[in-house]
Amino acid sequence: MHQLIQDIARRIGRTPKSPAVYGRALQKLIVAAGKVESAPNQSESAISKPGSSIPKLVRDDIMKFISKHGSFTANEYATAAGISETRAEHFASELVKSALLIDTINEPYGRYFYLTDEGRTYVVSNNLDK
């Protein structure tokens, strides 16, 4: 969670506060998240939402990036987002698993990611193409 806060702060150009400042709120969030995960009436569709294993903010950022550029490599997105290439590759792979992206190996340039029809629908329905 602390890393997420650092990443978001860097992404929006802010300096994060000390963990002592937001620690209590973070603990409440973690407790609340645990209650939601273990809720007995959680629907199957809530669990299997597209790309649900990555944060919506990150998913939307990637989808906006690809809608602007048409395709990307993990290195291109990592550079633009200020994250590691490994992290970018992980996020993109998760979006492939959720059918929002497809990937191809383009020798000698590497792995490229593209929108699927479902991915384009996601971009348009979330207004990420503007």
PALONU-956581 format. One record per residue: x, y, z of N, C-alpha, C in turn. Coordinates in nm, 2 decimals. Layout:
<recs>
   n.c1   n.c2   n.c3  ca.c1  ca.c2  ca.c3   c.c1   c.c2   c.c3
      X      Y      Z      X      Y      Z      X      Y      Z
...
</recs>
This chain:
<recs>
   n.c1   n.c2   n.c3  ca.c1  ca.c2  ca.c3   c.c1   c.c2   c.c3
   0.08  -0.12   0.00   0.00   0.00   0.00   0.09   0.13   0.00
   0.20   0.12   0.08   0.28   0.24   0.08   0.35   0.26  -0.06
   0.38   0.15  -0.13   0.43   0.17  -0.26   0.33   0.23  -0.36
   0.21   0.18  -0.34   0.10   0.24  -0.43   0.08   0.39  -0.40
   0.09   0.43  -0.28   0.08   0.57  -0.25   0.20   0.65  -0.31
   0.32   0.59  -0.30   0.44   0.65  -0.36   0.42   0.67  -0.51
   0.37   0.56  -0.58   0.35   0.56  -0.72   0.25   0.66  -0.76
   0.14   0.67  -0.69   0.03   0.76  -0.73   0.08   0.91  -0.71
   0.15   0.93  -0.60   0.21   1.06  -0.58   0.30   1.11  -0.69
   0.39   1.01  -0.73   0.48   1.04  -0.83   0.41   1.07  -0.96
   0.31   0.99  -0.99   0.23   1.00  -1.11   0.16   1.14  -1.12
   0.11   1.19  -1.01   0.03   1.31  -1.02   0.12   1.43  -0.98
   0.25   1.41  -0.96   0.35   1.52  -0.94   0.34   1.58  -0.80
   0.31   1.49  -0.70   0.30   1.54  -0.56   0.40   1.47  -0.48
   0.44   1.53  -0.37   0.52   1.46  -0.27   0.43   1.40  -0.16
   0.44   1.27  -0.15   0.35   1.20  -0.05   0.39   1.24   0.09
   0.29   1.24   0.18   0.31   1.27   0.32   0.38   1.15   0.38
   0.43   1.17   0.50   0.49   1.06   0.57   0.38   0.95   0.61
   0.42   0.82   0.61   0.32   0.72   0.65   0.26   0.75   0.79
   0.33   0.82   0.87   0.27   0.85   1.00   0.14   0.94   0.99
   0.14   1.02   0.88   0.03   1.11   0.86  -0.10   1.03   0.81
  -0.08   0.94   0.73  -0.19   0.86   0.67  -0.21   0.72   0.72
  -0.12   0.68   0.82  -0.12   0.55   0.87  -0.25   0.49   0.92
  -0.32   0.57   1.00  -0.45   0.53   1.06  -0.55   0.51   0.95
  -0.56   0.60   0.85  -0.66   0.59   0.74  -0.62   0.46   0.66
  -0.50   0.44   0.64  -0.45   0.32   0.56  -0.50   0.19   0.64
  -0.48   0.19   0.77  -0.52   0.07   0.85  -0.67   0.05   0.83
  -0.75   0.16   0.84  -0.90   0.14   0.82  -0.93   0.09   0.68
  -0.86   0.13   0.58  -0.88   0.09   0.44  -0.85  -0.06   0.43
  -0.74  -0.11   0.49  -0.70  -0.25   0.49  -0.81  -0.33   0.56
  -0.85  -0.29   0.67  -0.96  -0.36   0.75  -1.08  -0.37   0.66
  -1.12  -0.26   0.61  -1.25  -0.25   0.52  -1.23  -0.34   0.40
  -1.11  -0.34   0.34  -1.09  -0.43   0.22  -1.10  -0.58   0.26
  -1.05  -0.61   0.37  -1.06  -0.75   0.42  -1.20  -0.79   0.44
  -1.29  -0.70   0.49  -1.43  -0.73   0.51  -1.50  -0.75   0.37
  -1.47  -0.67   0.27  -1.53  -0.69   0.14  -1.48  -0.82   0.08
  -1.36  -0.85   0.09  -1.31  -0.98   0.03  -1.38  -1.10   0.08
  -1.41  -1.10   0.21  -1.47  -1.22   0.27  -1.62  -1.22   0.28
  -1.68  -1.12   0.22  -1.83  -1.11   0.22  -1.89  -1.23   0.15
  -1.98  -1.30   0.22  -2.03  -1.42   0.16  -2.12  -1.40   0.04
  -2.18  -1.29   0.02  -2.27  -1.27  -0.09  -2.21  -1.19  -0.21
  -2.07  -1.19  -0.21  -2.00  -1.13  -0.32  -2.03  -1.20  -0.45
  -2.07  -1.13  -0.55  -2.11  -1.20  -0.68  -1.99  -1.24  -0.76
  -2.01  -1.35  -0.84  -1.91  -1.40  -0.92  -1.86  -1.29  -1.02
  -1.96  -1.21  -1.07  -1.92  -1.11  -1.17  -1.83  -1.00  -1.11
  -1.84  -0.98  -0.98  -1.76  -0.88  -0.92  -1.61  -0.93  -0.91
  -1.60  -1.06  -0.90  -1.47  -1.12  -0.89  -1.40  -1.12  -1.03
  -1.48  -1.14  -1.13  -1.42  -1.16  -1.27  -1.43  -1.04  -1.36
  -1.44  -0.92  -1.30  -1.44  -0.80  -1.38  -1.31  -0.79  -1.46
  -1.32  -0.73  -1.58  -1.20  -0.72  -1.67  -1.08  -0.66  -1.60
  -0.97  -0.73  -1.60  -0.85  -0.67  -1.54  -0.86  -0.64  -1.39
  -0.94  -0.71  -1.32  -0.97  -0.67  -1.18  -0.85  -0.70  -1.09
  -0.75  -0.77  -1.14  -0.63  -0.80  -1.05  -0.53  -0.68  -1.05
  -0.56  -0.58  -1.13  -0.48  -0.46  -1.12  -0.57  -0.34  -1.08
  -0.51  -0.24  -1.02  -0.60  -0.12  -0.98  -0.66  -0.06  -1.10
  -0.78  -0.01  -1.08  -0.86   0.05  -1.19  -0.78   0.17  -1.24
  -0.72   0.25  -1.15  -0.64   0.37  -1.20  -0.53   0.33  -1.30
  -0.46   0.22  -1.26  -0.36   0.17  -1.35  -0.41   0.12  -1.48
  -0.52   0.03  -1.47  -0.59  -0.02  -1.59  -0.63   0.09  -1.68
  -0.70   0.19  -1.63  -0.74   0.30  -1.71  -0.63   0.37  -1.77
  -0.52   0.39  -1.70  -0.41   0.46  -1.75  -0.35   0.39  -1.87
  -0.33   0.25  -1.86  -0.28   0.17  -1.97  -0.38   0.18  -2.09
  -0.51   0.17  -2.06  -0.60   0.16  -2.17  -0.61   0.30  -2.24
  -0.59   0.41  -2.17  -0.58   0.54  -2.23  -0.46   0.55  -2.31
  -0.35   0.50  -2.26  -0.22   0.51  -2.33  -0.22   0.44  -2.46
  -0.28   0.31  -2.46  -0.28   0.23  -2.58  -0.38   0.29  -2.68
  -0.49   0.35  -2.63  -0.59   0.41  -2.73  -0.52   0.53  -2.80
  -0.43   0.60  -2.73  -0.36   0.71  -2.79  -0.25   0.67  -2.89
  -0.18   0.56  -2.86  -0.07   0.52  -2.93  -0.09   0.40  -3.03
  -0.20   0.33  -3.01  -0.23   0.21  -3.10  -0.17   0.08  -3.05
  -0.05   0.09  -3.00   0.01  -0.03  -2.95   0.12   0.02  -2.85
   0.18  -0.08  -2.78   0.29  -0.04  -2.69   0.37  -0.16  -2.65
   0.50  -0.14  -2.62   0.58  -0.24  -2.55   0.58  -0.21  -2.40
   0.62  -0.31  -2.32   0.62  -0.28  -2.18   0.72  -0.17  -2.15
   0.83  -0.16  -2.22   0.93  -0.06  -2.20   0.87   0.08  -2.23
   0.79   0.09  -2.34   0.73   0.22  -2.37   0.64   0.27  -2.26
   0.55   0.18  -2.21   0.46   0.22  -2.11   0.54   0.24  -1.98
   0.63   0.16  -1.95   0.71   0.18  -1.82   0.78   0.32  -1.82
   0.83   0.36  -1.93   0.90   0.49  -1.95   0.80   0.60  -1.93
   0.68   0.59  -1.99   0.58   0.69  -1.99   0.52   0.70  -1.85
   0.50   0.59  -1.78   0.44   0.59  -1.65   0.53   0.60  -1.53
   0.66   0.59  -1.56   0.76   0.61  -1.45   0.76   0.48  -1.36
   0.74   0.36  -1.42   0.74   0.24  -1.34   0.85   0.15  -1.40
   0.87   0.03  -1.34   0.97  -0.06  -1.39   0.91  -0.14  -1.51
   0.99  -0.18  -1.60   0.95  -0.26  -1.71   0.88  -0.39  -1.67
   0.93  -0.45  -1.56   0.87  -0.57  -1.51   0.73  -0.55  -1.47
   0.70  -0.44  -1.40   0.57  -0.40  -1.35   0.48  -0.38  -1.47
   0.53  -0.30  -1.57   0.45  -0.27  -1.69   0.41  -0.40  -1.76
   0.51  -0.49  -1.77   0.49  -0.62  -1.84   0.38  -0.70  -1.76
   0.39  -0.70  -1.63   0.29  -0.77  -1.55   0.15  -0.72  -1.57
   0.13  -0.58  -1.57   0.00  -0.52  -1.59  -0.05  -0.55  -1.72
   0.03  -0.54  -1.83  -0.01  -0.57  -1.96  -0.05  -0.72  -1.98
   0.02  -0.81  -1.92  -0.01  -0.95  -1.92  -0.14  -0.98  -1.86
  -0.17  -0.91  -1.75  -0.30  -0.93  -1.68  -0.41  -0.88  -1.77
  -0.39  -0.77  -1.84  -0.49  -0.72  -1.94  -0.51  -0.82  -2.06
  -0.41  -0.89  -2.09  -0.42  -0.99  -2.20  -0.51  -1.11  -2.14
  -0.48  -1.15  -2.02  -0.56  -1.26  -1.96  -0.71  -1.22  -1.95
  -0.74  -1.09  -1.93  -0.88  -1.05  -1.92  -0.94  -1.01  -2.05
  -0.87  -1.03  -2.16  -0.91  -1.02  -2.30  -0.93  -0.87  -2.34
  -0.87  -0.78  -2.27  -0.88  -0.64  -2.31  -0.76  -0.60  -2.41
  -0.65  -0.68  -2.40  -0.54  -0.66  -2.49  -0.51  -0.80  -2.55
  -0.44  -0.79  -2.66  -0.37  -0.91  -2.72  -0.23  -0.87  -2.73
  -0.14  -0.97  -2.75   0.00  -0.94  -2.76   0.06  -1.03  -2.88
   0.16  -0.97  -2.94   0.23  -1.04  -3.04   0.38  -1.02  -3.02
   0.46  -1.12  -3.06   0.61  -1.10  -3.06   0.65  -1.05  -3.20
   0.71  -0.94  -3.20   0.76  -0.88  -3.33   0.91  -0.88  -3.33
   0.97  -0.98  -3.38   1.11  -0.99  -3.39   1.17  -0.89  -3.48
   1.27  -0.82  -3.45   1.35  -0.83  -3.33   1.31  -0.73  -3.22
   1.19  -0.67  -3.23   1.16  -0.56  -3.14   1.09  -0.60  -3.01
   1.04  -0.72  -3.00   0.99  -0.77  -2.88   0.84  -0.78  -2.88
   0.78  -0.78  -2.76   0.64  -0.81  -2.74   0.56  -0.68  -2.74
   0.46  -0.67  -2.83   0.37  -0.56  -2.85   0.23  -0.59  -2.80
   0.16  -0.50  -2.74   0.03  -0.51  -2.70  -0.07  -0.42  -2.78
  -0.18  -0.48  -2.81  -0.29  -0.41  -2.89  -0.42  -0.43  -2.82
  -0.51  -0.34  -2.85  -0.65  -0.35  -2.80  -0.73  -0.46  -2.87
  -0.81  -0.53  -2.80  -0.91  -0.62  -2.86  -1.04  -0.55  -2.88
  -1.13  -0.61  -2.94  -1.27  -0.55  -2.95  -1.32  -0.51  -2.81
  -1.31  -0.61  -2.72  -1.35  -0.58  -2.59  -1.28  -0.47  -2.52
  -1.15  -0.46  -2.55  -1.07  -0.35  -2.50  -1.11  -0.21  -2.56
  -1.15  -0.21  -2.69  -1.20  -0.08  -2.74  -1.33  -0.05  -2.68
  -1.42  -0.15  -2.66  -1.54  -0.12  -2.59  -1.52  -0.06  -2.45
  -1.42  -0.12  -2.38  -1.39  -0.07  -2.24  -1.34   0.08  -2.25
  -1.25   0.11  -2.35  -1.20   0.24  -2.37  -1.31   0.34  -2.39
  -1.40   0.31  -2.48  -1.51   0.40  -2.52  -1.61   0.41  -2.40
  -1.65   0.30  -2.34  -1.75   0.31  -2.23  -1.70   0.38  -2.11
  -1.56   0.39  -2.09  -1.50   0.46  -1.98  -1.45   0.60  -2.02
  -1.48   0.64  -2.14  -1.43   0.77  -2.19  -1.28   0.79  -2.18
  -1.21   0.69  -2.22  -1.06   0.70  -2.21  -1.00   0.74  -2.34
  -1.08   0.76  -2.44  -1.03   0.79  -2.58  -1.03   0.94  -2.60
  -1.05   1.02  -2.50  -1.05   1.17  -2.52  -0.93   1.23  -2.47
</recs>
